[in-house]
Amino acid sequence: MLLGLAAAASAIVWLALRPAPPREVAFARVQRRTLVSTLTTNARVEPIEFATLRAAREGALARVAVERGQQVAAGSVVAEIDSPDTRAGIASAEARIAQAQADLRVFEAGGPSASLAEIDSGLRKLSVELEAAQREAAALERLVSKQAAPKQDLLQAQDRIRQIEADRRSLEARRAALLPPGGRAAVEARLNDAKAALEEARLRASNAVIRSPISGVVYQVVARPGGYVRPGDPICEIGKVDTLRVIIFVDEPELGRVTAGMPIRLTWDGAPGQEWKGRVEKLPTQITALNTRQVGEVLSRVDNPGRILPPGANANVEIESKVVTNALVIPKAALRREGAQAGVLKLEGDRVVWKAVRTGISSVTEVEVLEGVAEGDAVALPTESALAAGERVLPKLP
């Protein structure tokens, strides 16, 4: 009985103290291949040349003549603001100009032709009558001096002369009254005032018609017909979209990796499978806040065949910062750290051993190893629980 209990106890102790079976651990091989270091971030695209068309005066929009995606030529009418007061101002100014010009023609002619003809005819007739009356009075004066005619006849002849001269003065006054009031200078002033009023009214009318200053594509329409606008209110945006500017937002710590000329690859969630390529053209001159980030705006441009990429789109960008051919590469997931030292757990026999490594460039998923491992070595990938150096493992090799 006692012997049996002792054997059972020994078995229990052996089971408790025996080493745990090795864990199955996945490994990756150290390989040589070309590694491209990429910086992934976001960007905004916009036309290189564009114009925001705004209202120059207030009023209701009588019409909006464009729609999104429409190609327009420079000078094309984009929208028109209703302006009945402007039309009335133009009509009034044109009428005042016409009246002033007619008054000037009257001055040039001396008066209305029909009235002038009537007055001139009357003056000529009076001139003839005056000459006859003066001759008759002169003859009577000689006869009266010789007492050959009564003095009363002479007095009547002289009265006739005075009456004819009065009639002439009356006709001359009538001719002067034919000219517009205020004199020629006043008429010319009224003409100049009317011309200035017409120019101002036409300027207001031109401000009511909104035209595109450039040729391009309408990529944003803000206003709607019937809507009320005030000076400065946006109507639409027009730009050249065959080539687009790319504003790449690079986080401040990553800016040191970016230089001019680096290739970029742009994608847009609105067009899966499409990509656009360009190169870094300009580095940022300052750091700005973008939500919670501190970024520099790196500039590039891409061709946009088919105009698939819309201005204003938020895009995804990869900047190809460096390419190393024949690089020694491991998965980023295999890289571990002990304090400030980077390293890997390398497979040696059935155990893993710590190997410090020096790294180079990296992509999204892989990293270059400059020192610490050799091609073909197996390095441990992450496990559910911590893997310790020296631990026996059941390797799962690729």
Secondary structure per residue as TSV (DSSP state, phi and psi in degrees):
chain	resnum	aa	ss	phi	psi
A	1	M	-	360.0	-49.2
A	2	L	H	-64.4	-37.1
A	3	L	H	-62.9	-38.0
A	4	G	H	-65.9	-42.6
A	5	L	H	-64.7	-38.4
A	6	A	H	-64.4	-41.1
A	7	A	H	-64.8	-39.5
A	8	A	H	-65.3	-42.7
A	9	A	H	-63.0	-40.5
A	10	S	H	-63.3	-39.4
A	11	A	H	-64.3	-41.4
A	12	I	H	-62.6	-44.6
A	13	V	H	-62.4	-41.4
A	14	W	H	-63.3	-42.4
A	15	L	H	-63.7	-38.9
A	16	A	H	-69.4	-35.5
A	17	L	H	-93.9	-11.6
A	18	R	S	-67.8	146.5
A	19	P	-	-66.7	146.5
A	20	A	-	-68.9	148.7
A	21	P	-	-64.8	147.4
A	22	P	-	-63.1	145.1
A	23	R	E	-79.0	151.1
A	24	E	E	-81.8	124.8
A	25	V	E	-128.4	134.1
A	26	A	E	-82.0	140.4
A	27	F	E	-125.0	157.3
A	28	A	E	-122.9	146.9
A	29	R	E	-85.6	142.3
A	30	V	-	-74.3	125.8
A	31	Q	E	-126.2	159.8
A	32	R	E	-108.1	128.7
A	33	R	E	-167.8	173.1
A	34	T	E	-72.7	129.4
A	35	L	E	-117.6	130.1
A	36	V	E	-108.4	120.6
A	37	S	E	-85.1	122.7
A	38	T	E	-121.8	148.0
A	39	L	E	-114.6	118.3
A	40	T	E	-103.1	131.3
A	41	T	E	-157.2	-166.7
A	42	N	E	-116.9	165.2
A	43	A	E	-152.6	165.2
A	44	R	E	-122.6	140.6
A	45	V	E	-109.3	145.7
A	46	E	E	-151.7	159.2
A	47	P	E	-65.0	147.9
A	48	I	S	-71.7	-39.7
A	49	E	S	-120.6	123.6
A	50	F	E	-152.3	166.9
A	51	A	E	-144.3	135.1
A	52	T	E	-98.4	115.1
A	53	L	E	-87.4	129.8
A	54	R	E	-126.2	156.2
A	55	A	-	-69.8	137.8
A	56	A	S	-98.2	-9.1
A	57	R	S	-149.9	169.0
A	58	E	-	-96.6	157.4
A	59	G	E	151.6	177.1
A	60	A	E	-84.2	140.7
A	61	L	E	-75.0	114.9
A	62	A	E	-70.7	-35.6
A	63	R	E	-161.5	153.6
A	64	V	E	-118.4	114.9
A	65	A	-	-91.6	3.4
A	66	V	-	-129.5	164.0
A	67	E	-	-137.9	163.7
A	68	R	T	-59.7	136.0
A	69	G	T	88.9	-5.2
A	70	Q	-	-79.5	137.9
A	71	Q	E	-84.8	131.3
A	72	V	E	-128.7	153.6
A	73	A	-	-98.4	157.4
A	74	A	T	-59.7	133.6
A	75	G	T	91.7	-7.3
A	76	S	-	-67.1	144.9
A	77	V	E	-73.9	126.0
A	78	V	E	-100.1	-41.4
A	79	A	E	-157.1	164.1
A	80	E	E	-140.6	131.0
A	81	I	E	-94.0	131.2
A	82	D	-	-62.8	132.3
A	83	S	-	-146.7	69.4
A	84	P	H	-62.1	-35.1
A	85	D	H	-64.5	-34.8
A	86	T	H	-68.4	-42.8
A	87	R	H	-61.6	-40.9
A	88	A	H	-65.9	-37.3
A	89	G	H	-65.2	-39.1
A	90	I	H	-64.1	-46.2
A	91	A	H	-62.1	-42.2
A	92	S	H	-65.2	-44.5
A	93	A	H	-64.6	-40.8
A	94	E	H	-63.6	-38.1
A	95	A	H	-66.0	-41.2
A	96	R	H	-66.5	-36.4
A	97	I	H	-64.3	-45.3
A	98	A	H	-60.8	-41.7
A	99	Q	H	-66.0	-43.1
A	100	A	H	-65.4	-39.1
A	101	Q	H	-66.5	-37.1
A	102	A	H	-65.4	-40.2
A	103	D	H	-63.7	-38.1
A	104	L	H	-65.2	-37.6
A	105	R	H	-64.3	-35.0
A	106	V	H	-63.7	-42.3
A	107	F	H	-61.6	-43.5
A	108	E	H	-63.0	-35.9
A	109	A	H	-87.1	-13.0
A	110	G	T	88.9	-4.7
A	111	G	S	146.8	177.4
A	112	P	-	-61.3	135.5
A	113	S	H	-59.6	-42.2
A	114	A	H	-65.3	-44.7
A	115	S	H	-67.5	-40.3
A	116	L	H	-61.4	-41.2
A	117	A	H	-62.1	-41.2
A	118	E	H	-65.2	-44.2
A	119	I	H	-67.6	-43.6
A	120	D	H	-62.1	-38.9
A	121	S	H	-63.0	-41.5
A	122	G	H	-66.1	-38.3
A	123	L	H	-67.2	-40.3
A	124	R	H	-62.8	-41.4
A	125	K	H	-64.0	-41.9
A	126	L	H	-66.9	-34.8
A	127	S	H	-61.9	-42.7
A	128	V	H	-63.1	-44.5
A	129	E	H	-64.5	-38.1
A	130	L	H	-64.7	-43.9
A	131	E	H	-60.5	-41.4
A	132	A	H	-66.0	-41.3
A	133	A	H	-67.2	-38.2
A	134	Q	H	-67.1	-38.5
A	135	R	H	-65.0	-42.2
A	136	E	H	-64.8	-42.1
A	137	A	H	-65.0	-39.1
A	138	A	H	-63.7	-41.3
A	139	A	H	-65.3	-42.9
A	140	L	H	-65.9	-35.6
A	141	E	H	-62.7	-38.8
A	142	R	H	-67.2	-41.8
A	143	L	H	-66.9	-40.0
A	144	V	H	-64.9	-37.6
A	145	S	H	-64.0	-26.1
A	146	K	T	-96.6	4.0
A	147	Q	T	58.5	33.6
A	148	A	S	-99.3	-3.6
A	149	A	S	-148.3	151.3
A	150	P	-	-71.1	143.7
A	151	K	H	-62.7	-26.9
A	152	Q	H	-61.9	-35.6
A	153	D	H	-64.7	-38.4
A	154	L	H	-65.0	-43.2
A	155	L	H	-61.4	-38.4
A	156	Q	H	-66.9	-37.4
A	157	A	H	-65.4	-40.8
A	158	Q	H	-65.6	-39.4
A	159	D	H	-60.0	-39.0
A	160	R	H	-63.0	-40.4
A	161	I	H	-62.0	-46.7
A	162	R	H	-61.1	-37.0
A	163	Q	H	-67.4	-41.4
A	164	I	H	-63.9	-42.1
A	165	E	H	-64.1	-36.7
A	166	A	H	-65.3	-40.8
A	167	D	H	-63.9	-37.4
A	168	R	H	-64.3	-45.0
A	169	R	H	-60.5	-36.7
A	170	S	H	-65.3	-41.3
A	171	L	H	-68.0	-38.6
A	172	E	H	-62.0	-39.3
A	173	A	H	-65.4	-39.1
A	174	R	H	-61.8	-41.3
A	175	R	H	-65.0	-40.7
A	176	A	H	-63.9	-35.3
A	177	A	H	-72.1	-15.1
A	178	L	T	-69.4	-22.8
A	179	L	S	-78.5	146.5
A	180	P	-	-57.9	152.2
A	181	P	T	-68.7	151.9
A	182	G	T	91.2	-10.9
A	183	G	H	86.0	171.1
A	184	R	H	-62.3	-39.2
A	185	A	H	-61.6	-38.6
A	186	A	H	-66.2	-39.5
A	187	V	H	-66.1	-42.4
A	188	E	H	-63.0	-36.9
A	189	A	H	-64.9	-41.8
A	190	R	H	-63.6	-35.8
A	191	L	H	-65.9	-44.7
A	192	N	H	-64.2	-40.1
A	193	D	H	-62.7	-41.3
A	194	A	H	-67.2	-38.5
A	195	K	H	-65.7	-40.7
A	196	A	H	-64.5	-39.5
A	197	A	H	-65.1	-37.8
A	198	L	H	-67.0	-41.8
A	199	E	H	-62.4	-42.2
A	200	E	H	-64.8	-42.8
A	201	A	H	-65.0	-39.6
A	202	R	H	-68.0	-34.2
A	203	L	H	-64.1	-42.5
A	204	R	H	-62.8	-38.0
A	205	A	H	-67.1	-39.3
A	206	S	H	-67.4	-32.9
A	207	N	H	-68.4	-21.2
A	208	A	H	-78.9	-19.4
A	209	V	E	-104.0	118.6
A	210	I	E	-100.1	121.3
A	211	R	E	-117.1	152.5
A	212	S	-	-77.7	129.4
A	213	P	S	-79.2	-13.4
A	214	I	S	-136.4	162.5
A	215	S	-	-84.7	143.0
A	216	G	E	169.8	-162.8
A	217	V	E	-113.8	136.0
A	218	V	E	-75.7	114.3
A	219	Y	E	-111.7	-2.0
A	220	Q	E	-155.8	128.9
A	221	V	E	-120.8	119.8
A	222	V	-	-98.6	-44.8
A	223	A	-	-85.4	159.8
A	224	R	-	-130.3	147.8
A	225	P	T	-55.5	138.5
A	226	G	T	90.8	-17.4
A	227	G	-	-71.7	150.9
A	228	Y	E	-95.4	131.1
A	229	V	E	-122.6	155.3
A	230	R	-	-120.9	162.2
A	231	P	T	-53.7	129.7
A	232	G	T	95.8	-13.8
A	233	D	-	-66.4	134.9
A	234	P	E	-71.1	143.9
A	235	I	E	-106.7	-52.9
A	236	C	E	-162.3	172.5
A	237	E	E	-124.9	133.3
A	238	I	E	-127.6	137.2
A	239	G	E	-154.8	167.4
A	240	K	-	-89.3	117.4
A	241	V	-	-113.5	9.4
A	242	D	S	-70.7	-27.9
A	243	T	E	-130.3	134.1
A	244	L	E	-120.6	145.6
A	245	R	E	-81.6	138.1
A	246	V	E	-112.6	118.9
A	247	I	E	-101.2	107.3
A	248	I	E	-97.7	125.8
A	249	F	E	-94.0	106.1
A	250	V	E	-107.4	126.4
A	251	D	E	-60.8	143.4
A	252	E	G	-50.8	-44.5
A	253	P	G	-65.6	-20.9
A	254	E	G	-91.8	-7.7
A	255	L	G	-63.5	-28.0
A	256	G	G	-65.0	-17.9
A	257	R	G	-84.8	-8.8
A	258	V	-	-106.8	132.0
A	259	T	-	-134.1	160.1
A	260	A	T	-61.9	142.0
A	261	G	T	96.2	-11.6
A	262	M	-	-66.9	138.4
A	263	P	E	-68.6	147.5
A	264	I	E	-125.6	152.5
A	265	R	E	-127.4	124.5
A	266	L	E	-113.6	135.9
A	267	T	E	-128.8	158.7
A	268	W	-	-135.3	130.6
A	269	D	T	-61.0	-23.7
A	270	G	T	-75.6	-10.4
A	271	A	S	-137.1	73.9
A	272	P	T	-57.0	137.7
A	273	G	T	89.7	-15.0
A	274	Q	-	-90.6	148.0
A	275	E	-	-146.3	153.0
A	276	W	E	-127.4	140.2
A	277	K	E	-120.3	147.9
A	278	G	E	-160.6	-163.3
A	279	R	E	-138.7	152.4
A	280	V	-	-63.5	126.5
A	281	E	-	-107.4	-34.3
A	282	K	B	-147.6	134.8
A	283	L	-	-89.9	159.0
A	284	P	-	-69.5	152.7
A	285	T	S	-103.2	-8.3
A	286	Q	S	-156.6	164.8
A	287	I	E	-102.9	134.1
A	288	T	E	-127.6	161.0
A	289	A	E	-84.8	133.9
A	290	L	E	-130.5	98.5
A	291	N	T	55.9	-116.1
A	292	T	T	-96.0	3.6
A	293	R	E	-102.2	154.8
A	294	Q	E	-110.2	114.0
A	295	V	E	-129.4	158.5
A	296	G	E	-107.8	143.4
A	297	E	E	-94.7	104.9
A	298	V	E	-90.8	132.0
A	299	L	E	-103.9	140.3
A	300	S	E	-146.5	-177.0
A	301	R	E	-149.3	152.4
A	302	V	E	-135.7	146.1
A	303	D	E	-72.7	148.1
A	304	N	-	-128.4	64.7
A	305	P	G	-61.5	138.9
A	306	G	G	77.4	-4.4
A	307	R	G	53.1	39.6
A	308	I	-	-73.0	-39.0
A	309	L	S	-82.6	116.0
A	310	P	-	-85.1	143.1
A	311	P	T	-57.3	142.5
A	312	G	T	90.2	-6.9
A	313	A	-	-68.4	143.0
A	314	N	E	-90.0	119.2
A	315	A	E	-115.5	165.3
A	316	N	E	-104.4	136.1
A	317	V	E	-131.6	137.8
A	318	E	E	-115.7	124.1
A	319	I	E	-99.3	121.9
A	320	E	E	-82.4	96.6
A	321	S	E	-83.4	-29.8
A	322	K	E	-160.1	148.1
A	323	V	E	-126.9	127.2
A	324	V	E	-120.6	120.6
A	325	T	E	-85.8	150.2
A	326	N	E	56.0	38.3
A	327	A	E	-80.4	148.8
A	328	L	E	-85.4	117.4
A	329	V	E	-124.3	138.7
A	330	I	E	-130.8	160.2
A	331	P	E	-64.3	143.8
A	332	K	G	-58.5	-32.3
A	333	A	G	-63.7	-24.0
A	334	A	G	-80.5	-12.5
A	335	L	-	-79.2	130.1
A	336	R	E	-124.0	167.9
A	337	R	E	-134.4	140.6
A	338	E	E	-123.2	98.2
A	339	G	T	67.9	-126.2
A	340	A	T	-89.8	-3.5
A	341	Q	E	-93.9	126.9
A	342	A	E	-86.4	146.7
A	343	G	E	-165.5	-178.1
A	344	V	E	-136.0	162.1
A	345	L	E	-100.4	107.5
A	346	K	E	-94.0	142.5
A	347	L	E	-80.2	123.4
A	348	E	E	-131.7	109.7
A	349	G	T	67.9	-122.5
A	350	D	T	-110.7	19.9
A	351	R	E	-126.9	160.9
A	352	V	E	-105.5	140.2
A	353	V	E	-126.6	147.7
A	354	W	E	-77.4	129.6
A	355	K	E	-127.9	117.4
A	356	A	E	-69.7	141.7
A	357	V	-	-131.7	156.2
A	358	R	E	-112.9	127.5
A	359	T	E	-104.0	160.7
A	360	G	E	-116.8	-126.8
A	361	I	E	-76.9	168.6
A	362	S	E	-145.7	155.5
A	363	S	-	-107.7	-166.3
A	364	V	S	-64.3	-35.1
A	365	T	S	-117.7	-14.1
A	366	E	E	-130.7	161.4
A	367	V	E	-137.9	144.7
A	368	E	E	-83.1	136.3
A	369	V	E	-109.7	121.2
A	370	L	E	-90.2	-33.0
A	371	E	E	-147.7	149.7
A	372	G	S	118.4	-29.3
A	373	V	-	-138.3	165.9
A	374	A	-	-122.4	163.0
A	375	E	T	-58.0	135.4
A	376	G	T	92.9	-16.8
A	377	D	-	-59.9	152.1
A	378	A	E	-106.6	128.9
A	379	V	E	-119.6	142.1
A	380	A	E	-73.4	140.0
A	381	L	-	-91.4	167.6
A	382	P	-	-58.6	147.6
A	383	T	-	-121.0	165.6
A	384	E	S	-63.2	-40.5
A	385	S	S	-117.8	160.5
A	386	A	-	-58.2	139.5
A	387	L	-	-105.1	126.0
A	388	A	-	-98.6	146.3
A	389	A	T	-60.8	136.1
A	390	G	T	91.5	-9.4
A	391	E	-	-70.6	137.9
A	392	R	B	-74.2	143.0
A	393	V	E	-137.9	159.5
A	394	L	E	-104.4	96.4
A	395	P	E	-70.1	139.2
A	396	K	E	-113.6	99.0
A	397	L	-	-94.3	150.8
A	398	P	-	-73.0	360.0
